[in-house]
Amino acid sequence: MSATAWPSGPGFSAIAALVGRIRTRFGPVAVVIAAHALLFYVISTGLLARVAEVALPQMVDVIFVAPEPEPPAPAPPAPPPSAPAESPRVAVASVPAPPQPGGPKTISSGVEYIQAPQPVYPSQSRRMGEQGKVVLRVLVNEKGQPDQVLVQHSSGSSRLDEAGRQAALRALFKPHVEDGRPVAVFVIVPLNFQLG
């Protein structure tokens, strides 16, 4: 077996110093070239697409649903025959707030869109698996534009509620007409956020 002998002496130290300077000067360039070559390889083999397919969340569908009608409130029980007539019982039902005198009325059916709300599913809600239905109360002016959007029933997630609110503010409604003229009304807009 032959052994390789490295030269030693004053000439060798000059060569070693030259190699050190070349490595110092061109080392970072070599690293950049190697990184670009690796990136080119990952893209050309389709490995990047497979990683993105696994890492990125799946497509999300937002489904618009009509508001569910509320069941009628049960009738209060009749007072016993011996009870005095002066103390009637009052049944409390959950109904939408009555319109203020002279204020816009609330409609829950017959709402027509020129441009329906198109909510954007918040990425953090997607990552956390948040889903739900937010019911909004939207004040639509005479021009069909939303002036005010309030959360009537929360989805359980403030991010989804806000995404629904922002979508309703970007929507455009067909103006509500009464007696031949457009009037401002409150409309009920339910938005359903579901992960696909």
Order of alpha helices (4+ residues) and beta strands (2+ residues): alpha-alpha-beta-beta-beta-alpha-beta-beta-alpha-beta-beta-beta-beta
